[in-house]
Amino acid sequence: MPFPAPAASTRHVTMNTMPNLTGHAWLVGAGPGDPGLLTLAARDALQQADVVLYDALIGPEVLSFARPGAELVPVGKRAGAHSMPQEEINRLLVARTAEGRRVVRLKGGDPFVFGRGGEEALALRAAGLPFTVIPGVTSAVAVPAAAGIPVTHRGLATRFTVITAADRAGEVPADLPGPAAAGTLVILMGAAALPALVERLLAAGWDPDTPAASIASGTLPGQQVVTAPLAGIAPAAAALPTPLITVVGPVATLAEQLGPGRYGPLAGRSVVVTRSRTQSSLLSEALRNLGARVIEAPAIAIRLHPEGIIADERCSSRWDWVVFTSQNAVAAVFDAFDAAGLDARAFGAARIAAVGEATAAALRARAIRPDFLPSRATSAALAAELPRASGARIFLPISSLAGPELEDALSARGAHVERVDAYDTVPETLDPATIARVQAADAITFTSASTARFLRRALAETVLAPEVRLVSIGPATSAAVRACFGRVDAEAPEPSIPALVGAVLEVLG
């Protein structure tokens, strides 16, 4: 698209005026697992990090916040699979920071609650290196809450105590508190040691009939909860996967009364979002607000091509309309603006059309209010309803996978259309854990034909059970879902995120 080139800059910076930059480390709590519980400060640190040293329990959704090109180094420890000794983690953290790099040490929960973050902070301090501690949502409180268990509750518990199930030598702690001193007892990392721990609790004066609950995969879509009297909680929890958190005390009875800590018409249901990571937030948020557990399985990735959008001395008078059919096209055009030193004023007198509200919102976020939206958020409606198309000069930045239907329909109305492939939609690889979660989900949403085709490719020979409901955003997407999976269980009445969420509600009852 022709836009005026920026004037040459007259600002000069000499090397001797540049500050001496040193490395910096962030000790970051990633929260209990659900990426929605990551703090804004943690996200900001990840987005500027050169290196991320992360624990074994950090999920791919959290790591997706890392800056593209950052070095991701797994260093975390997990029961039975110690990947790196703590002393080596300390050495690596200090070495990377001393090299002048921005280093995030990403830890589950809170870095200072049984996370050995204090040891890492002392190592950085001893080396004279700057660091920042970013607290995280501790699993000691968040995981019980996600299971419907408040660790304090009027009339039941006025205090709580957090312990780890094994000391530094790997032994069950000998000095366990009695029920009066502990209040609610929260036991972290207690799967293997739970039988021995229960024995010592009974010896410390706990009643065998004290309510208890064990929670696996807390705050995640695969969360499992079992309840039993203290004397029977170890065998009841034996089949649960790790990590495991156990709550002992009267508040554990509330797990059965309150149920999972998510409420709404989709509570207890898991729904897969297959959009790219950059586009999934609106759909994921809407589903979570209805109580659903969202499984983000981005089957597609977006690669922008702003280099195909030309900025030169020819100006806005060349185009009557610039037509946007997606948020990605908006991003590609504004990336080209940024590279050329331009902003929204470069559109000049050209009028702007958007296919639907989501695309219009992306434009408004960049100080552009669209001049036209069709009555339905489809390319067909856009082509049929665009005002004064005959003789109009139309610029169309669009996906490289898009067919010629829109430009053909506009040309049939007498428009002169110049198409530019502004971005590619490419398949994304899904790890085995994500594939397993997709298979076990209650519903899978599809927002484009490419999400259906690329999910089918990512699943390879995996067959989806009939109980997994397949929900499409519109007719073209439905055709692709049927071609890939043999069926469609629900289709949105119009191609919009609210309508898609409504279809999920309908199909899941």
C-alpha positions as MATLAB code, in Angstrom:
seq = 'MPFPAPAASTRHVTMNTMPNLTGHAWLVGAGPGDPGLLTLAARDALQQADVVLYDALIGPEVLSFARPGAELVPVGKRAGAHSMPQEEINRLLVARTAEGRRVVRLKGGDPFVFGRGGEEALALRAAGLPFTVIPGVTSAVAVPAAAGIPVTHRGLATRFTVITAADRAGEVPADLPGPAAAGTLVILMGAAALPALVERLLAAGWDPDTPAASIASGTLPGQQVVTAPLAGIAPAAAALPTPLITVVGPVATLAEQLGPGRYGPLAGRSVVVTRSRTQSSLLSEALRNLGARVIEAPAIAIRLHPEGIIADERCSSRWDWVVFTSQNAVAAVFDAFDAAGLDARAFGAARIAAVGEATAAALRARAIRPDFLPSRATSAALAAELPRASGARIFLPISSLAGPELEDALSARGAHVERVDAYDTVPETLDPATIARVQAADAITFTSASTARFLRRALAETVLAPEVRLVSIGPATSAAVRACFGRVDAEAPEPSIPALVGAVLEVLG';
ca = [
       0.000    0.000    0.000;
       1.548    3.347   -0.923;
       2.055    5.691    1.967;
       4.399    8.668    2.260;
       7.922    7.884    3.380;
       9.019    9.404    6.693;
      11.334   12.392    6.729;
      14.967   11.623    7.455;
      15.807   11.871   11.150;
      18.269   14.535   12.266;
      18.841   13.026   15.717;
      22.297   11.536   16.298;
      23.463    9.458   19.251;
      27.157    8.920   19.796;
      28.430    5.731   21.390;
      30.073    7.518   24.316;
      26.668    8.845   25.470;
      25.162    5.359   25.778;
      24.802    4.013   29.325;
      26.663    0.908   30.395;
      24.036   -1.793   30.468;
      24.328   -4.642   32.960;
      22.384   -7.812   33.328;
      19.363   -8.123   35.560;
      17.593  -11.137   37.059;
      13.952  -11.545   37.992;
      12.861  -14.238   40.458;
       9.314  -14.734   39.244;
       6.414  -16.687   40.699;
       4.354  -18.231   37.894;
       1.401  -19.099   40.111;
      -0.224  -22.513   40.619;
      -0.587  -23.531   36.965;
      -3.534  -21.728   35.397;
      -1.960  -19.127   33.051;
      -4.739  -16.715   33.959;
      -3.261  -16.491   37.463;
       0.061  -15.140   36.189;
       0.599  -11.590   37.454;
       1.045   -8.601   35.154;
       4.531   -8.053   36.576;
       5.459  -11.655   35.753;
       4.181  -11.274   32.200;
       6.122   -8.042   31.724;
       9.342   -9.689   32.946;
       8.878  -12.599   30.537;
       8.298  -10.256   27.625;
      11.680   -8.594   28.075;
      13.774  -11.612   29.086;
      16.737  -12.873   27.063;
      16.841  -16.116   29.071;
      14.106  -17.985   30.976;
      15.157  -20.661   33.465;
      11.919  -22.490   34.228;
      10.643  -25.193   36.550;
       9.277  -28.546   35.407;
       5.686  -27.654   36.291;
       5.566  -24.490   34.172;
       3.061  -25.039   31.346;
       3.497  -24.030   27.702;
       0.763  -21.394   28.018;
       2.859  -19.500   30.574;
       6.041  -19.890   28.520;
       4.205  -18.457   25.518;
       4.457  -15.025   27.162;
       8.237  -15.108   26.745;
       9.770  -12.745   24.214;
      10.208  -14.395   20.778;
      13.794  -15.559   20.487;
      14.342  -15.866   24.242;
      16.433  -18.836   25.356;
      14.171  -21.246   27.282;
      16.103  -23.493   29.664;
      14.319  -26.208   31.690;
      15.950  -26.477   35.107;
      13.106  -27.449   37.425;
      12.911  -30.365   39.771;
      10.064  -32.805   40.118;
       9.608  -35.881   42.262;
      11.698  -38.700   40.802;
      13.062  -36.544   37.986;
      15.588  -34.040   39.341;
      16.855  -32.380   36.178;
      19.368  -29.982   37.738;
      20.781  -29.620   41.284;
      19.950  -26.367   43.051;
      23.626  -25.390   43.194;
      23.844  -25.695   39.410;
      20.684  -23.593   38.987;
      22.258  -20.906   41.183;
      25.472  -21.013   39.154;
      23.605  -20.781   35.829;
      21.437  -17.902   37.069;
      24.473  -15.942   38.218;
      26.475  -16.703   35.062;
      23.742  -15.650   32.632;
      23.056  -12.450   34.552;
      26.781  -11.636   34.796;
      26.983  -11.891   30.995;
      24.778   -8.785   30.830;
      21.605  -10.677   29.949;
      18.064  -10.215   31.232;
      17.255  -13.447   33.033;
      13.920  -14.665   34.400;
      14.002  -17.485   36.918;
      10.436  -18.760   36.553;
       9.160  -20.805   39.479;
       5.814  -22.428   40.206;
       3.640  -20.738   42.817;
       5.542  -18.111   44.796;
       9.360  -18.125   44.646;
       9.683  -17.700   48.428;
       7.159  -20.378   49.504;
       9.082  -23.661   49.437;
      10.542  -22.500   46.135;
      14.151  -21.969   47.249;
      13.939  -18.499   45.784;
      15.691  -17.147   48.860;
      18.763  -19.243   48.039;
      18.818  -17.911   44.486;
      18.427  -14.332   45.703;
      21.357  -14.803   48.102;
      23.506  -16.191   45.251;
      22.761  -13.127   43.117;
      23.406  -10.793   46.049;
      26.738  -12.472   46.790;
      27.745  -11.961   43.156;
      26.791   -8.271   43.318;
      24.171   -8.655   40.590;
      20.875   -6.704   40.443;
      17.653   -8.660   40.786;
      13.928   -8.180   41.349;
      11.583  -10.526   43.197;
       8.107  -10.832   41.653;
       5.772  -12.700   44.026;
       3.402  -15.281   42.604;
       0.009  -16.654   43.598;
       0.967  -19.448   45.971;
      -0.496  -22.883   45.347;
      -0.934  -23.286   49.118;
      -3.963  -20.987   48.907;
      -4.939  -21.037   45.223;
      -5.186  -24.808   44.735;
      -7.530  -25.372   47.696;
      -9.593  -22.394   46.523;
      -9.872  -23.915   43.037;
     -11.274  -27.047   44.711;
     -13.833  -25.021   46.672;
     -11.855  -25.071   49.945;
     -11.173  -21.777   51.740;
      -8.175  -22.284   54.038;
      -9.859  -20.054   56.629;
     -13.579  -19.926   57.296;
     -15.531  -18.372   60.149;
     -16.461  -21.036   62.671;
     -14.143  -23.633   61.122;
     -10.601  -22.217   60.919;
      -9.027  -18.931   61.989;
      -5.483  -19.777   60.854;
      -3.662  -22.055   58.461;
      -0.257  -23.680   58.382;
       1.689  -24.613   55.255;
       4.250  -27.425   55.366;
       6.154  -29.479   52.842;
       5.801  -33.236   53.071;
       9.557  -33.858   53.118;
      12.490  -31.988   54.618;
      15.818  -31.253   52.902;
      16.983  -34.840   53.506;
      13.793  -36.204   51.972;
      12.376  -37.320   55.323;
       8.904  -36.632   56.720;
       9.181  -33.689   59.154;
       9.337  -34.804   62.773;
       7.968  -31.636   64.357;
       4.452  -31.609   62.926;
       1.952  -29.222   64.560;
      -1.105  -30.441   66.396;
      -4.593  -29.446   65.259;
      -4.976  -26.542   67.729;
      -1.736  -24.891   66.647;
      -2.083  -25.581   62.917;
      -5.677  -24.608   62.226;
      -6.032  -25.738   58.603;
      -2.984  -27.764   57.559;
      -1.912  -27.446   53.909;
       0.634  -30.043   52.787;
       2.614  -29.308   49.625;
       4.339  -31.912   47.438;
       3.006  -34.747   49.549;
       2.170  -37.684   47.267;
       4.883  -40.232   48.062;
       5.200  -39.245   51.713;
       1.484  -38.984   52.475;
       1.050  -42.367   54.247;
       3.994  -41.722   56.598;
       2.885  -38.131   57.090;
      -0.621  -39.210   58.130;
       0.854  -41.590   60.682;
       2.863  -38.779   62.262;
      -0.126  -36.441   62.244;
      -2.182  -39.027   64.128;
       0.685  -39.413   66.580;
       0.738  -35.598   66.995;
      -2.871  -35.632   68.205;
      -4.954  -35.249   65.065;
      -8.328  -37.033   65.115;
      -8.469  -39.858   62.523;
     -11.891  -38.553   61.456;
     -10.625  -35.030   60.663;
     -11.850  -34.105   57.150;
      -9.134  -34.091   54.490;
      -8.915  -33.485   50.745;
      -6.176  -34.164   48.208;
      -5.996  -32.133   45.001;
      -4.049  -33.052   41.861;
      -3.346  -30.708   38.927;
      -4.879  -27.855   40.895;
      -6.311  -24.899   38.880;
      -5.743  -26.801   35.605;
      -8.389  -28.414   33.355;
      -7.385  -31.880   34.608;
      -7.876  -30.988   38.281;
      -8.957  -33.932   40.438;
     -10.140  -33.846   44.047;
     -10.744  -36.678   46.532;
     -12.033  -36.290   50.081;
     -11.793  -38.712   53.019;
     -11.189  -38.736   56.765;
      -7.549  -38.125   57.633;
      -6.949  -41.796   58.413;
      -8.093  -42.765   54.899;
      -6.839  -39.914   52.740;
      -3.575  -41.616   51.697;
      -5.212  -44.670   50.034;
      -7.963  -42.443   48.598;
      -5.346  -40.226   46.918;
      -2.996  -43.020   45.849;
      -4.209  -43.039   42.238;
      -3.994  -39.271   41.751;
      -1.213  -37.859   39.582;
       1.384  -35.497   40.973;
       1.778  -32.711   41.972;
      -0.482  -33.242   44.964;
      -1.655  -30.829   47.644;
      -3.504  -32.116   50.702;
      -5.693  -30.032   53.014;
      -6.449  -31.283   56.541;
      -9.088  -29.654   58.709;
     -12.836  -28.970   58.929;
     -12.709  -26.639   55.893;
     -12.072  -29.699   53.685;
     -15.780  -30.556   53.974;
     -16.580  -27.447   51.940;
     -15.105  -29.109   48.822;
     -18.245  -31.228   48.562;
     -20.579  -28.311   49.296;
     -18.972  -25.698   47.036;
     -17.484  -27.902   44.323;
     -14.847  -26.518   41.941;
     -14.040  -22.854   42.430;
     -15.540  -21.966   39.045;
     -19.233  -21.255   38.648;
     -21.574  -20.638   35.763;
     -23.373  -22.659   33.087;
     -20.104  -24.195   31.862;
     -18.685  -24.996   35.311;
     -16.905  -28.336   35.283;
     -16.704  -28.390   31.477;
     -13.473  -28.112   29.475;
     -13.451  -26.333   26.117;
     -10.593  -26.265   23.597;
      -9.649  -23.011   21.864;
      -7.754  -23.659   18.630;
      -7.086  -20.044   17.599;
      -3.542  -18.718   17.469;
      -2.081  -17.531   20.771;
      -2.280  -13.903   19.631;
      -6.021  -14.192   18.924;
      -7.307  -16.528   21.631;
      -7.780  -14.098   24.519;
     -11.294  -12.832   23.722;
     -12.769  -16.306   23.193;
     -10.903  -17.801   26.151;
     -12.037  -15.002   28.456;
     -15.673  -15.349   27.425;
     -15.607  -19.103   28.081;
     -13.856  -18.705   31.441;
     -16.424  -16.109   32.500;
     -19.069  -18.813   32.054;
     -17.135  -21.184   34.306;
     -15.424  -23.302   31.640;
     -11.910  -24.634   31.963;
     -10.213  -23.452   28.787;
      -7.620  -25.611   27.047;
      -5.556  -23.478   24.709;
      -4.373  -25.694   21.853;
      -3.323  -23.214   19.144;
      -3.418  -25.285   15.974;
      -2.314  -22.282   13.932;
       0.318  -19.574   14.119;
       0.311  -16.255   12.296;
       3.305  -14.898   10.395;
       2.894  -11.304    9.332;
       4.353   -9.990    6.070;
       4.434   -6.206    6.473;
       7.242   -6.068    3.919;
       4.639   -6.616    1.191;
       2.892   -3.385    2.131;
       4.796   -0.587    0.438;
       5.267    2.932    1.808;
       6.415    5.513   -0.708;
       5.742    9.051   -1.893;
       2.439    8.132   -3.521;
      -0.226    8.983   -1.057;
      -3.717    8.263    0.192;
      -5.292    9.675   -2.965;
      -4.441    6.424   -4.732;
      -7.016    4.368   -2.793;
     -10.706    4.925   -2.215;
     -11.045    1.999    0.202;
      -8.747   -0.087    2.386;
     -10.619   -3.278    3.262;
      -9.675   -5.317    6.348;
     -11.011   -8.849    6.776;
      -9.124   -9.796    9.968;
      -7.221   -8.503   12.963;
      -4.075  -10.025   11.469;
      -4.346   -7.819    8.383;
      -4.634   -4.791   10.663;
      -1.497   -5.891   12.540;
       0.442   -6.385    9.297;
      -0.429   -2.917    7.956;
       0.480   -1.198   11.202;
       3.733   -3.171   11.400;
       4.526   -1.679    7.987;
       3.621    1.757    9.336;
       5.938    1.307   12.299;
       8.821    0.244   10.073;
       8.307    3.342    7.908;
       7.882    5.744   10.832;
       4.188    6.310   10.056;
       0.946    6.160   11.997;
      -2.807    6.160   11.297;
      -2.588    9.533    9.532;
      -1.014    7.737    6.583;
      -4.472    6.578    5.497;
      -5.273   10.184    4.576;
      -8.601   10.423    2.751;
      -8.880    6.669    2.059;
     -11.952    5.153    3.688;
     -11.680    2.061    5.867;
     -13.896   -1.029    5.848;
     -13.865   -3.841    8.416;
     -15.511   -7.227    7.995;
     -16.780   -7.402   11.579;
     -16.652   -6.073   15.105;
     -13.420   -7.843   16.133;
     -11.566   -6.357   13.173;
     -13.158   -2.975   13.852;
     -11.981   -3.164   17.470;
      -8.415   -3.815   16.283;
      -8.635   -0.701   14.111;
     -10.122    1.440   16.889;
      -7.258    0.376   19.151;
      -4.983    2.045   16.573;
      -6.997    5.275   16.387;
      -9.012    4.307   13.275;
     -12.793    4.223   13.319;
     -14.034    2.172   10.333;
     -16.242    3.927    7.820;
     -18.137    0.744    6.987;
     -19.135   -2.585    8.543;
     -21.449   -5.005    6.708;
     -24.711   -6.245    8.213;
     -23.133   -9.693    8.740;
     -19.489  -10.385    9.537;
     -18.810  -12.287    6.309;
     -16.772  -11.571    3.208;
     -19.857  -12.147    1.079;
     -21.823   -9.449    2.925;
     -18.837   -7.106    2.774;
     -18.509   -7.532   -0.993;
     -22.233   -7.081   -1.586;
     -22.747   -4.074    0.681;
     -19.571   -1.972    0.320;
     -20.808    1.482   -0.763;
     -19.885    2.922   -4.147;
     -17.770   -0.051   -5.187;
     -18.138    0.579   -8.919;
     -14.975    2.239  -10.155;
     -13.499    2.344   -6.651;
      -9.813    1.626   -6.103;
      -9.623   -0.949   -3.284;
      -6.575   -2.151   -1.395;
      -7.012   -5.604    0.169;
      -4.376   -6.870    2.659;
      -5.392  -10.470    3.334;
      -4.250  -13.970    4.315;
      -2.174  -15.868    1.784;
      -4.591  -18.791    2.271;
      -7.688  -16.751    1.461;
      -9.433  -17.691   -1.738;
     -10.288  -15.208   -4.500;
     -13.989  -14.961   -3.643;
     -13.900  -11.511   -2.032;
     -11.778   -9.823   -4.672;
     -13.771  -11.540   -7.441;
     -17.053  -10.312   -5.934;
     -15.730   -6.760   -5.622;
     -14.351   -6.857   -9.161;
     -17.747   -8.071  -10.406;
     -19.205   -4.863   -8.976;
     -16.722   -2.828  -11.026;
     -14.057   -2.239   -8.363;
     -10.333   -2.197   -9.098;
      -8.832   -4.474   -6.425;
      -5.177   -4.790   -5.468;
      -4.608   -7.771   -3.204;
      -1.517   -8.178   -0.995;
      -0.835  -11.348    0.982;
      -0.225   -9.652    4.331;
       0.197  -12.761    6.482;
       0.463  -16.536    6.430;
      -1.465  -18.986    8.568;
       0.819  -21.911    9.383;
       0.345  -25.108   11.432;
       1.443  -25.165   15.058;
       2.879  -28.258   16.751;
       1.029  -29.505   19.827;
       2.887  -31.380   22.555;
       1.619  -34.809   23.723;
       0.187  -33.391   26.969;
      -1.928  -30.854   25.058;
      -3.129  -33.532   22.631;
      -4.214  -35.677   25.576;
      -6.162  -32.732   27.025;
      -7.843  -32.112   23.650;
      -8.948  -35.750   23.516;
     -10.469  -35.530   26.999;
     -12.243  -32.184   26.469;
     -15.995  -31.676   26.412;
     -15.926  -29.398   23.345;
     -13.544  -28.049   20.707;
     -14.108  -24.664   19.048;
     -13.072  -23.827   15.495;
     -12.879  -20.237   14.272;
     -11.624  -20.866   10.729;
     -11.149  -23.629    8.210;
      -7.405  -23.582    8.899;
      -7.920  -24.294   12.605;
      -9.797  -27.468   11.616;
      -7.232  -28.585    9.027;
      -4.234  -27.854   11.219;
      -5.726  -29.476   14.329;
      -6.406  -32.575   12.268;
      -2.753  -32.532   11.201;
      -1.541  -32.016   14.787;
      -3.648  -34.928   16.051;
      -2.271  -37.236   13.328;
      -4.108  -40.563   13.662;
      -5.778  -39.662   16.955;
      -9.541  -40.238   16.835;
     -11.822  -37.912   18.775;
     -14.530  -39.636   20.814;
     -18.165  -38.857   19.904;
     -18.566  -37.254   23.342;
     -16.174  -34.461   22.315;
     -18.477  -31.860   20.764;
     -17.179  -29.963   17.707;
     -18.386  -26.361   17.459;
     -17.860  -24.144   14.393;
     -18.064  -20.385   13.920;
     -19.746  -20.505   10.489;
     -20.565  -22.435    7.286;
     -17.117  -22.361    5.658;
     -15.493  -23.498    8.884;
     -18.146  -26.194    9.320;
     -17.348  -27.600    5.886;
     -13.685  -27.920    6.852;
     -14.543  -29.511   10.223;
     -16.735  -32.104    8.491;
     -14.010  -32.851    5.959;
     -11.445  -33.342    8.735;
     -13.505  -34.997   11.484;
     -16.638  -36.300    9.781;
     -19.122  -34.229   11.773;
     -20.067  -30.864   13.260;
     -22.142  -30.823   16.442;
     -23.032  -27.118   16.518;
     -22.597  -24.045   14.342;
     -22.802  -20.418   15.460;
     -25.801  -18.598   13.961;
     -23.466  -15.792   12.869;
     -19.660  -15.655   12.541;
     -18.793  -13.891   15.791;
     -17.163  -14.816   19.087;
     -20.355  -14.201   21.150;
     -22.347  -16.404   18.768;
     -19.686  -19.124   18.952;
     -19.791  -19.039   22.749;
     -23.585  -19.297   22.544;
     -23.251  -22.403   20.365;
     -20.927  -23.968   22.946;
     -23.495  -23.250   25.647;
     -26.236  -24.859   23.570;
     -24.325  -27.988   22.679;
     -23.109  -28.574   26.235;
     -26.554  -28.020   27.680;
];
